[in-house]
Amino acid sequence: MTRLFVTADIHGSLNTWMTIEALMKPSDCLVIAGDLFDTRYGNYSHTDFQPEFIREAIQKRSPIYYVYGNCDVPSFFPGYGLTLEFTRFEKNIFLHHGHGTLPIPEKTDIIISGHTHCCFLEKKGSRIFMNPGSLTNPRNKVYTYGIIDRFKAEIWDLKTGHSLGAITI
């Protein structure tokens, strides 16, 4: 695995899922900060809303790091939680959706959240905070995703293909 491909707030969009699959390298590991399926409020009559297809596709990926968002129904894709702690690149990472205040574990280096549909990347003290934004419905009209590798955390603009900012890890 060379990178973490970080996204959130897909909301069951097949077009977004296909975009993610096209952007990811075969060696990438997928990180999803919630609202992957939107089985709580999703519009089943819309042709782009395809949570079943995405569920089948994601089960073929390994490993993935995923947490439920406020629009996900856990029974649709059991086995995950509201938070997840894992280690990559010798960094402790805390993943959550971002709807609500949660205590951040003490030895966390990188905090990844979603929920706002707007990207965010900032270093506060020794911690990096990343929200990859949304490739489905960004509230600021900037379609974004995140990449974390051994050297940096970075936000990318889908439409321009340019980095919006990076922080050395």
C-alpha positions as CSV (number, residue, x, y, z in Angstrom):
1,M,0.0,0.0,0.0
2,T,1.5,3.3,-1.1
3,R,-1.3,5.7,-0.1
4,L,-4.5,6.2,1.7
5,F,-7.3,7.5,-0.6
6,V,-9.6,9.5,1.7
7,T,-13.2,10.3,0.9
8,A,-16.5,10.9,2.7
9,D,-20.2,11.7,2.0
10,I,-20.6,9.6,-1.1
11,H,-24.3,9.1,-0.3
12,G,-24.9,6.1,-2.5
13,S,-23.9,7.9,-5.7
14,L,-22.8,5.4,-8.4
15,N,-21.2,8.2,-10.4
16,T,-19.1,9.2,-7.4
17,W,-18.2,5.6,-6.7
18,M,-17.0,5.1,-10.3
19,T,-15.0,8.3,-10.1
20,I,-13.3,7.0,-6.9
21,E,-12.5,3.7,-8.6
22,A,-11.0,5.6,-11.5
23,L,-8.8,7.8,-9.3
24,M,-7.5,5.1,-7.0
25,K,-4.3,3.3,-7.8
26,P,-4.3,-0.5,-7.4
27,S,-2.1,-0.2,-4.3
28,D,-4.2,2.5,-2.6
29,C,-6.2,1.8,0.6
30,L,-9.6,3.3,0.8
31,V,-10.6,5.4,3.8
32,I,-14.3,6.5,4.0
33,A,-15.3,9.0,6.7
34,G,-19.0,8.0,6.7
35,D,-22.2,8.5,4.7
36,L,-21.0,6.0,2.1
37,F,-24.5,4.5,1.4
38,D,-27.1,7.0,2.7
39,T,-29.6,4.2,3.4
40,R,-31.3,6.3,5.9
41,Y,-32.5,9.2,3.6
42,G,-31.4,8.1,0.1
43,N,-33.6,8.5,-2.9
44,Y,-34.2,5.0,-4.2
45,S,-36.0,6.3,-7.3
46,H,-33.0,8.3,-8.5
47,T,-30.9,6.3,-11.1
48,D,-27.6,7.4,-9.6
49,F,-28.5,6.1,-6.1
50,Q,-27.0,2.6,-6.1
51,P,-26.1,1.6,-2.5
52,E,-26.4,-2.1,-3.3
53,F,-24.0,-1.9,-6.2
54,I,-21.5,0.0,-4.1
55,R,-21.9,-2.5,-1.2
56,E,-21.0,-5.3,-3.6
57,A,-18.1,-3.5,-5.1
58,I,-16.6,-2.5,-1.7
59,Q,-16.8,-6.0,-0.3
60,K,-14.2,-6.9,-3.0
61,R,-11.7,-4.3,-1.7
62,S,-9.3,-5.0,1.1
63,P,-8.5,-3.5,3.3
64,I,-10.8,-0.5,3.7
65,Y,-11.3,1.8,6.7
66,Y,-14.9,2.9,7.1
67,V,-17.1,4.4,9.7
68,Y,-20.8,5.0,9.7
69,G,-22.2,8.5,9.1
70,N,-25.4,10.0,10.2
71,C,-27.1,8.9,6.9
72,D,-25.9,5.3,7.0
73,V,-28.0,2.5,8.5
74,P,-25.5,0.0,10.1
75,S,-27.7,-3.0,9.3
76,F,-27.2,-2.4,5.6
77,F,-23.4,-3.0,5.9
78,P,-22.7,-4.6,9.4
79,G,-19.4,-4.9,11.0
80,Y,-18.2,-1.3,11.3
81,G,-18.6,1.4,13.9
82,L,-18.9,5.2,14.5
83,T,-15.1,5.5,15.1
84,L,-12.0,3.7,14.1
85,E,-8.4,3.9,15.2
86,F,-5.7,2.5,13.0
87,T,-2.0,3.0,12.3
88,R,-0.4,3.7,8.9
89,F,2.9,5.2,8.0
90,E,3.8,5.0,11.7
91,K,1.0,7.5,12.5
92,N,-2.0,6.9,14.7
93,I,-5.1,7.8,12.8
94,F,-8.6,8.4,14.2
95,L,-11.5,8.2,11.8
96,H,-15.0,9.4,12.5
97,H,-17.8,11.0,10.5
98,G,-17.8,14.3,12.3
99,H,-21.5,14.6,13.3
100,G,-21.2,15.2,17.0
101,T,-18.3,15.8,19.4
102,L,-16.2,12.8,20.2
103,P,-13.1,12.5,22.4
104,I,-10.0,12.1,20.3
105,P,-7.6,9.4,21.7
106,E,-4.6,10.9,23.3
107,K,-1.9,9.5,21.0
108,T,-3.6,10.4,17.7
109,D,-1.5,12.0,15.0
110,I,-4.1,12.4,12.2
111,I,-7.9,13.0,12.7
112,I,-10.1,12.3,9.6
113,S,-13.7,13.3,9.5
114,G,-16.4,14.1,6.9
115,H,-20.0,15.3,7.4
116,T,-19.6,19.0,6.3
117,H,-19.2,18.3,2.6
118,C,-16.3,20.9,2.6
119,C,-12.7,20.0,2.6
120,F,-10.4,21.0,5.4
121,L,-6.7,20.4,6.2
122,E,-5.0,22.0,9.1
123,K,-2.2,21.2,11.6
124,K,-2.9,22.1,15.2
125,G,0.0,21.5,17.4
126,S,1.3,18.1,16.4
127,R,-2.0,16.8,15.0
128,I,-3.3,17.0,11.5
129,F,-7.0,17.4,10.9
130,M,-8.4,16.4,7.5
131,N,-11.9,16.5,6.0
132,P,-11.7,15.3,2.4
133,G,-14.9,17.2,1.5
134,S,-17.3,15.5,-0.9
135,L,-17.1,14.2,-4.5
136,T,-20.9,13.9,-4.6
137,N,-22.4,17.1,-3.3
138,P,-19.8,19.6,-2.0
139,R,-21.5,22.5,-0.2
140,N,-18.8,24.9,-1.5
141,K,-19.0,23.5,-5.1
142,V,-15.4,22.3,-4.9
143,Y,-15.3,18.5,-5.5
144,T,-12.4,17.2,-3.4
145,Y,-10.8,14.1,-1.9
146,G,-7.7,13.5,0.2
147,I,-4.5,11.5,-0.2
148,I,-2.2,10.6,2.7
149,D,1.1,8.9,2.0
150,R,4.3,8.4,4.0
151,F,5.3,12.1,3.6
152,K,2.2,14.3,3.5
153,A,-1.6,14.7,3.8
154,E,-3.1,16.5,0.8
155,I,-6.4,17.7,-0.5
156,W,-7.0,17.4,-4.3
157,D,-9.5,19.3,-6.5
158,L,-11.2,16.8,-8.8
159,K,-12.1,19.3,-11.5
160,T,-8.7,20.9,-11.9
161,G,-6.5,18.0,-10.9
162,H,-4.5,20.3,-8.6
163,S,-3.5,20.1,-5.0
164,L,-5.4,22.6,-2.8
165,G,-2.8,22.1,0.0
166,A,-0.6,19.7,1.7
167,I,0.9,19.2,5.2
168,T,4.0,17.3,5.9
169,I,3.5,14.4,8.2
